[in-house]
Amino acid sequence: MDLRFEEEPDEDPDEPERPSQPDGARGTATGLVPTVGLPGREWEYSTKVLTVAQVADGVTVVKVLHEAGADGWELASVIDGGEKRVILMRRPKRSARESRRVGFAPPKPN
């Protein structure tokens, strides 16, 4: 019996060539690509537990979201908790300076 060994090719001919740029983009961009979107945004979260009946009545969820929306909260998810539903809300974290903005500006010295 004659044994022969073959070397595997470096590239698989069945795979198409991948473009040098992602998604076939063309150009000679050098350096870093700027990020698009919100830089380093962190969230704070809040929950509200409701019964299935409250979710199904068509009024309670709207009321909860409307009240929370006035404070800057948005609906992130509804989590199934068996007989209860947990409404998960989020809003951007506020800086210490922003969270202290209340009332009027202090009077200017004369």
Sequence and secondary structure as in RCSB ss.txt:
>XXXX:A:sequence
MDLRFEEEPDEDPDEPERPSQPDGARGTATGLVPTVGLPGREWEYSTKVLTVAQVADGVTVVKVLHEAGADGWEL
ASVIDGGEKRVILMRRPKRSARESRRVGFAPPKPN
>XXXX:A:secstr
         SS TTS    SSGGG  S   S     S TT  EEEEEEEEEHHHHHTSSHHHHHHHHHHHTT EE
EEEEEETTEEEEEEEEE   HHHHT  S       
